[in-house]
Amino acid sequence: MKTLELYGTASCPYTREVREWLEWRRCDFVEYDVEVDPEAFQRMCAATGGRRTVPVLVEDGRVAQVGWQGRGCVVARGPGE
């Protein structure tokens, strides 16, 4: 069974759309809000080479997708920056 992680923010409508899509497909996933979770923010930046665009979908430790249908939100700064 594959492991899915969704990195996003509460204010990003595209994060919401990916979450709804995953739920509709009945996928099990773990979601992280990178605006409030500094460790998740660091993991997302490390996985994407420093990109700050959300949502980010990680499948089995590899970035599967950045953004949603060509759109995304930019996280201006991480928690505590």
C-alpha positions as CSV (number, residue, x, y, z in Angstrom):
1,M,0.0,0.0,0.0
2,K,1.4,3.4,-1.0
3,T,2.0,6.1,1.5
4,L,0.6,9.6,0.6
5,E,1.4,12.9,2.2
6,L,-0.3,16.1,1.4
7,Y,1.6,19.4,2.3
8,G,-0.5,22.5,2.1
9,T,-2.1,25.3,4.0
10,A,-5.5,26.0,5.4
11,S,-5.9,29.1,3.3
12,C,-5.0,27.5,-0.1
13,P,-8.0,26.6,-2.2
14,Y,-5.9,24.2,-4.3
15,T,-4.9,22.3,-1.1
16,R,-8.6,21.9,-0.4
17,E,-9.3,20.6,-3.9
18,V,-6.5,18.0,-3.7
19,R,-7.8,16.9,-0.3
20,E,-11.3,16.5,-1.7
21,W,-10.0,14.6,-4.7
22,L,-8.1,12.2,-2.5
23,E,-11.1,11.7,-0.2
24,W,-13.3,11.1,-3.2
25,R,-10.9,8.5,-4.4
26,R,-10.9,7.0,-0.9
27,C,-7.1,7.3,-0.6
28,D,-5.5,7.2,2.8
29,F,-3.2,10.1,3.3
30,V,-1.6,12.3,6.0
31,E,-2.0,16.1,5.7
32,Y,0.4,18.7,7.0
33,D,-0.2,22.4,7.2
34,V,3.2,24.0,6.5
35,E,2.2,27.4,7.8
36,V,1.9,26.0,11.4
37,D,4.2,23.0,11.4
38,P,7.8,24.0,11.0
39,E,9.1,20.4,10.6
40,A,6.6,19.7,7.8
41,F,7.6,23.0,6.1
42,Q,11.3,21.9,6.2
43,R,10.4,18.4,4.8
44,M,8.4,20.0,2.0
45,C,11.2,22.4,1.1
46,A,13.8,19.5,1.2
47,A,11.6,17.3,-1.0
48,T,10.9,20.0,-3.6
49,G,14.4,21.6,-3.7
50,G,13.3,24.7,-1.8
51,R,10.0,25.4,-3.6
52,R,7.4,27.0,-1.5
53,T,4.4,26.2,-3.7
54,V,1.5,24.2,-2.2
55,P,-0.1,21.8,-2.5
56,V,2.6,19.2,-2.6
57,L,1.6,15.5,-2.9
58,V,4.3,13.0,-1.9
59,E,3.9,9.4,-2.7
60,D,6.2,6.8,-1.0
61,G,8.7,9.5,-0.2
62,R,8.9,11.0,-3.7
63,V,7.2,14.2,-4.9
64,A,4.4,13.1,-7.2
65,Q,2.9,16.6,-7.8
66,V,3.4,20.2,-7.0
67,G,0.3,22.4,-7.3
68,W,-3.1,21.3,-8.6
69,Q,-4.1,21.5,-12.3
70,G,-1.3,24.1,-13.0
71,R,-2.2,26.3,-10.0
72,G,-0.8,26.7,-6.5
73,C,-0.3,29.0,-3.6
74,V,3.1,30.3,-2.5
75,V,3.9,30.1,1.1
76,A,5.6,33.4,1.8
77,R,7.6,32.1,4.8
78,G,7.7,29.2,7.1
79,P,6.6,29.0,10.7
80,G,9.0,30.9,12.9
81,E,10.9,32.6,10.0
